[in-house]
Amino acid sequence: MFGYQQTYKLNLGSVDMVDLDESLPEAEVLRELKGQLGISLRIGREIMIQNNHIVGMNLSGLNLTKLPDSIGDLQHLMGLKAISNQITSVPDSLGQLIHLHTLDLRRNRIKSIPNSLGKLRSLHTLSLSHNKLNTLPDELGNLKELKALEIDANQFKELPEVLIHLSSLESLDYSRNNSENFPEIIYQLTNLHSLKAEMNHFRTLPDTICNLKQLITLDLSSNSFTEFPEAVCQLASLRLLKISGCRLKTIPKSLGRLSNLRSLDLGGNLLSELPDELRLLTKLTHLNLRGNSLTKLPDVFQDFQNLRVLQIGDNELKTVPESLGTLDNLRQLDLKKNLISNLPESFSNLKKLEFLDLSKNHTFSAFFLTHWVIDSPFEMDPMIENGPVYQIQQWLTKLKQMGCTIILK
């Protein structure tokens, strides 16, 4: 429930706090909380116990407008969640929870954070996403143990400078803040492993982003880049890169430097071609090229033997390269909404597919729907048994028999 270890539930079903053993040190505090909140607090659901102390509390989805000051008296609390309420402010007393590891206040109406939260020296995870924040107190710079910070979907125009003091920060979500300038100070967060900054209005990235040498995950989707931010190609440790929905027209050859990439999302751009250097990304398991203007693909897929998911639907492809048929580990293939009229014979080697979408390729789909027996669409019409598409028909029939989901229309 809270994401920290060595915590167990004392499962007493829906026991109300009135029925708690009086020997529980926090029993009186919890009775007070119950009165202030006007709700039942149940062990195993809202409450977690360890060594006869309250260590976890989940107050999510209870339509609360505030958190009571008395929460600060739960001195052994390690995790506090109050997601999806109507909370507008946070009490100073939360600064008394010196053992708190996780604080999750997502999806509220919070406009400011008290300075006292800077006293939470044990805090590892702080989630403030989907609120109304436009600043953070300088005191948060004291959270030297903080590993993960979520401040997405707020009202920050710029990233608060206090973050440069969070030397242990490994994960930052700064998405959906309508920021126009990529925050220069991020280059000082050299321990970052994950950076999410989608749905802002960034046009460029500073070259200093290459200082984030430990970055593994980078999401820059739905920004306003006029060209691919080539500084990204210096982030040699990247395993996941999302830069979809940015109206990019070209991809630099230097993308091939990201040899550790496992997942690449270039969907929803304006790409008409891809560089041959894509072949250098041999560790890819997921590749999304959907929703571009691709008229052809480079014949480089023989180098993608780890690829499991390939999405190239909603483009302008008339043919697909023979090398696609060498992807022995491919599980999902999306080719829908192209101009494909036939498939190469090499596709009969794709024997591990679990999902195949060939729909809305009008000429191709119409042909196969016409020549398969209507009542049993994966039995071949004997009239074309020796025709040029016989091998592909056999392949599709076998895939269907093995449980593959095939979409043709």
C-alpha positions in Angstrom: 0.0 0.0 0.0 2.8 2.4 0.8 5.8 1.1 -1.0 8.2 0.8 1.9 9.6 -2.5 3.2 9.2 -4.5 6.4 5.7 -3.5 7.0 2.8 -5.9 7.7 -0.9 -5.7 8.1 -2.7 -6.7 11.2 -5.8 -7.8 9.3 -8.8 -7.3 11.5 -11.3 -6.7 8.7 -13.4 -3.6 9.3 -12.7 -3.1 12.9 -13.6 0.5 14.0 -11.1 2.5 16.0 -13.5 2.5 19.0 -12.9 -1.2 19.3 -9.1 -1.0 19.3 -7.0 -2.4 22.1 -6.3 0.5 24.6 -2.7 -0.7 24.8 -2.1 0.7 21.3 -0.1 3.9 22.0 -1.8 5.9 19.3 -5.3 4.7 20.1 -6.3 8.1 21.6 -4.9 10.0 18.7 -6.8 7.8 16.2 -10.0 8.3 18.1 -9.4 12.1 17.8 -8.7 11.7 14.1 -11.9 9.7 13.6 -13.9 12.5 15.3 -12.2 15.2 13.2 -12.5 13.4 9.9 -15.9 11.9 10.5 -15.0 8.5 9.1 -14.2 5.0 10.3 -10.5 4.1 10.3 -9.9 0.3 9.8 -6.9 -1.7 10.4 -5.8 -3.4 7.2 -7.3 -0.7 5.0 -6.8 2.9 6.2 -4.4 1.8 9.0 -1.2 -0.3 9.0 0.4 -1.7 12.2 4.0 -2.7 12.9 5.4 -3.5 16.3 2.2 -2.2 18.0 2.5 1.2 16.3 0.7 2.9 13.5 3.2 3.1 10.6 0.9 3.6 7.6 -2.3 5.6 6.9 -4.3 5.7 3.7 -6.9 8.5 3.6 -7.4 8.5 -0.2 -10.7 9.1 -1.8 -12.5 10.3 1.3 -13.5 13.7 0.1 -11.4 15.4 2.8 -11.0 19.2 2.6 -8.1 19.2 5.1 -5.7 17.0 7.1 -6.1 17.3 10.9 -3.2 18.7 12.9 -3.3 15.6 15.1 -1.8 13.5 12.3 1.5 15.0 13.4 1.2 13.1 16.7 1.6 9.7 14.9 5.3 9.7 15.6 6.0 6.3 14.0 4.2 7.0 10.8 6.3 5.9 7.8 3.7 6.2 5.0 0.9 8.7 4.5 -1.5 8.7 1.5 -4.3 11.2 0.9 -4.9 10.9 -2.8 -7.9 12.3 -4.6 -9.5 14.5 -2.0 -10.3 18.2 -1.9 -7.5 19.2 0.4 -6.4 22.9 -0.1 -3.6 23.2 2.5 -1.2 21.0 4.4 -0.8 21.3 8.2 2.5 22.4 9.7 2.3 19.4 12.0 3.3 17.0 9.2 6.8 18.3 9.8 6.8 16.3 13.1 6.6 12.9 11.3 10.4 12.5 11.3 10.2 8.8 10.3 8.0 9.4 7.2 9.4 7.7 4.1 6.5 8.2 1.7 4.1 11.2 1.4 1.5 11.0 -1.3 -0.9 14.0 -1.8 -1.7 13.6 -5.4 -4.9 14.9 -7.0 -6.0 17.6 -4.4 -6.3 21.3 -4.6 -3.1 22.2 -2.6 -1.8 25.7 -3.4 1.2 25.8 -1.0 3.5 23.5 1.0 4.5 24.4 4.6 8.1 25.0 5.3 8.0 22.4 8.0 8.1 19.6 5.4 11.8 20.4 5.2 12.1 18.6 8.6 11.2 15.2 7.0 14.8 14.1 6.8 13.8 10.4 6.2 11.5 11.2 3.3 12.3 9.1 0.2 9.2 9.7 -2.0 7.1 12.9 -2.3 4.2 13.0 -4.7 2.4 16.4 -5.2 1.2 15.9 -8.7 -2.2 17.2 -9.9 -2.4 20.1 -7.5 -2.3 23.9 -7.9 1.3 24.6 -6.8 3.5 27.2 -8.4 6.3 27.3 -5.9 8.1 25.1 -3.3 9.6 26.3 0.0 13.4 26.6 0.2 13.3 24.3 3.2 12.6 21.3 0.9 16.3 21.5 0.0 17.0 19.8 3.4 15.5 16.5 2.1 18.8 14.9 1.4 17.3 11.4 1.3 14.6 12.2 -1.2 14.8 9.8 -4.2 11.5 10.5 -6.0 9.6 13.8 -6.6 6.4 14.1 -8.6 5.3 17.7 -9.2 3.5 17.1 -12.6 0.2 18.7 -13.5 0.7 21.8 -11.3 1.2 25.4 -12.3 5.0 25.8 -12.3 6.3 28.1 -15.0 9.8 27.2 -14.0 11.4 24.4 -12.0 11.9 25.6 -8.4 15.6 26.2 -7.8 15.4 24.5 -4.4 15.7 21.2 -6.4 19.4 21.7 -7.0 19.9 20.8 -3.3 18.2 17.4 -3.6 21.5 15.6 -4.3 20.0 12.1 -3.9 17.1 12.7 -6.3 16.8 9.8 -8.8 13.3 10.3 -10.3 11.6 13.6 -11.2 8.2 14.1 -12.9 7.8 17.6 -14.2 5.2 16.9 -16.8 2.1 19.0 -17.6 3.2 22.3 -16.2 2.9 24.5 -19.3 6.6 25.5 -19.0 8.1 27.1 -22.0 11.8 26.7 -21.2 13.5 23.5 -20.3 14.9 24.1 -16.7 18.7 24.6 -16.9 19.1 23.6 -13.3 18.3 20.0 -14.1 21.9 19.4 -15.2 22.9 19.6 -11.6 20.8 16.7 -10.6 23.5 14.2 -11.7 22.0 11.2 -9.9 18.7 11.3 -11.9 17.7 8.0 -13.4 14.3 9.0 -14.6 13.1 12.3 -16.0 9.5 12.9 -17.2 8.8 16.3 -18.8 6.0 15.6 -21.3 3.2 18.0 -22.2 5.1 21.2 -21.7 6.1 23.7 -24.4 9.8 23.1 -24.7 11.3 24.1 -28.0 14.9 23.2 -27.3 17.0 21.4 -24.8 20.3 22.8 -23.4 23.4 20.9 -24.2 24.0 20.6 -20.4 21.5 17.8 -20.3 24.4 15.5 -21.3 25.6 15.9 -17.7 22.8 13.5 -16.7 25.0 10.5 -17.4 23.0 8.1 -15.2 19.7 8.9 -16.9 17.9 5.7 -17.9 14.3 7.0 -18.7 13.5 10.2 -20.5 10.0 11.3 -21.6 9.8 14.5 -23.7 6.6 13.7 -25.4 4.1 16.3 -26.6 6.4 19.3 -26.4 7.1 22.0 -29.1 10.5 21.0 -30.5 11.2 22.4 -33.9 13.8 19.7 -34.4 15.1 16.6 -32.6 17.1 17.8 -29.6 20.4 16.2 -30.5 21.9 16.6 -27.1 19.7 13.6 -26.1 21.9 11.4 -28.2 24.8 11.9 -25.8 22.9 10.2 -23.0 24.6 6.8 -23.4 22.8 5.1 -20.5 19.3 5.7 -21.8 17.1 2.6 -22.0 13.7 4.3 -22.6 13.2 7.4 -24.7 9.8 8.9 -25.5 9.6 11.9 -27.8 6.2 11.3 -29.4 3.8 14.0 -30.5 6.4 16.7 -31.1 5.8 17.2 -34.9 9.4 16.2 -35.6 10.3 15.9 -39.3 13.7 14.3 -39.1 15.7 12.1 -36.8 19.5 12.6 -36.6 22.0 9.9 -37.4 23.4 10.3 -34.0 20.4 8.6 -32.5 22.4 5.4 -33.3 24.7 6.3 -30.4 22.0 5.3 -27.9 23.1 1.7 -28.1 21.5 0.8 -24.7 18.0 1.7 -25.7 15.3 -0.9 -25.0 12.3 1.2 -25.8 12.0 4.0 -28.4 8.8 6.0 -28.9 8.7 8.3 -32.0 5.0 8.1 -32.6 2.8 11.0 -33.6 5.4 13.0 -35.4 5.9 14.1 -39.1 8.7 11.7 -40.0 8.8 10.6 -43.6 12.0 8.5 -43.4 14.4 7.1 -40.8 18.2 7.0 -40.8 19.9 3.7 -41.5 21.8 4.2 -38.2 18.7 3.0 -36.5 20.3 -0.5 -37.1 22.7 0.3 -34.2 19.9 0.1 -31.6 20.2 -3.7 -31.4 18.9 -3.9 -27.8 15.5 -2.5 -28.7 12.5 -4.5 -27.4 9.8 -1.9 -28.1 9.7 0.5 -31.1 6.8 2.8 -31.8 6.6 4.7 -35.1 2.8 5.0 -35.3 1.2 8.2 -36.7 3.9 9.5 -38.8 4.2 10.1 -42.6 6.6 7.2 -43.3 6.6 6.1 -47.0 9.3 3.4 -46.5 11.3 1.7 -43.8 15.0 1.1 -43.8 15.8 -2.6 -44.4 17.7 -2.9 -41.1 15.4 -5.1 -39.0 17.6 -8.1 -39.2 19.7 -6.4 -36.5 16.7 -6.2 -34.1 16.6 -9.7 -32.8 15.4 -8.6 -29.3 12.4 -6.7 -30.7 9.1 -7.8 -29.2 6.7 -5.0 -30.0 6.7 -3.0 -33.3 4.1 -0.3 -33.9 4.1 1.2 -37.4 0.4 1.8 -38.0 -1.1 5.0 -39.4 1.7 5.8 -41.9 1.9 5.8 -45.7 3.8 2.6 -46.2 3.1 0.7 -49.5 5.6 -2.1 -48.7 7.4 -3.4 -45.7 11.0 -4.7 -45.9 11.9 -8.4 -46.1 14.1 -8.0 -43.0 10.9 -7.7 -40.8 10.5 -11.4 -41.3 13.7 -12.1 -39.4 12.3 -10.8 -36.0 12.2 -14.2 -34.3 11.1 -12.8 -31.0 8.4 -10.4 -32.2 5.1 -10.7 -30.2 3.1 -7.7 -31.4 3.0 -6.1 -34.9 0.8 -3.2 -35.7 0.6 -2.3 -39.5 -2.9 -0.8 -39.6 -3.9 2.2 -41.6 -1.2 2.1 -44.3 -1.3 1.5 -48.0 0.1 -2.1 -47.9 -1.1 -4.4 -50.7 1.0 -7.5 -49.8 3.4 -8.9 -47.3 6.8 -10.3 -48.0 7.1 -14.1 -47.9 9.7 -13.8 -45.1 6.7 -13.0 -42.8 6.0 -16.7 -42.6 9.0 -16.9 -40.2 7.2 -14.8 -37.6 5.9 -17.7 -35.6 5.7 -16.1 -32.1 3.3 -13.4 -32.8 0.5 -12.9 -30.3 -1.1 -9.8 -31.9 -1.2 -8.7 -35.5 -3.2 -5.8 -36.9 -3.4 -5.5 -40.7 -6.6 -3.5 -40.7 -7.4 -0.5 -42.9 -4.8 -1.4 -45.6 -7.6 -1.3 -48.1 -6.2 -3.3 -51.0 -4.6 -5.9 -48.8 -7.5 -6.3 -46.4 -10.1 -6.5 -49.2 -8.1 -9.1 -51.1 -7.8 -11.5 -48.1 -11.3 -10.9 -46.8 -12.5 -11.8 -50.3 -10.4 -15.0 -50.7 -10.9 -16.5 -47.3 -14.0 -18.6 -46.8 -16.5 -16.3 -45.2 -17.7 -18.6 -42.5 -14.2 -19.7 -41.6 -12.0 -16.7 -42.4 -8.8 -18.5 -41.7 -9.4 -21.5 -44.1 -7.9 -20.9 -47.5 -9.9 -20.7 -50.7 -8.8 -23.7 -52.8 -9.2 -21.6 -55.9 -6.0 -19.7 -55.1 -4.1 -22.5 -53.3 -1.2 -22.2 -55.7 -1.2 -18.4 -55.9 1.5 -16.0 -54.9 0.0 -15.4 -51.4 -0.4 -19.0 -50.5 2.6 -19.0 -48.0 1.3 -15.9 -46.2 -2.2 -17.5 -46.0 -0.7 -20.6 -44.4 1.2 -18.5 -42.0 -1.8 -16.5 -40.9 -3.9 -19.7 -40.5 -1.2 -21.2 -38.3 -0.9 -18.0 -36.2 -4.7 -18.1 -35.7 -4.6 -21.7 -34.6 -1.9 -20.9 -32.0 -4.1 -18.2 -30.5 -2.7 -15.1 -32.2 -5.2 -12.2 -32.4 -5.4 -11.1 -36.0 -7.3 -8.0 -37.1 -8.0 -7.6 -40.8 -10.8 -5.0 -40.9 
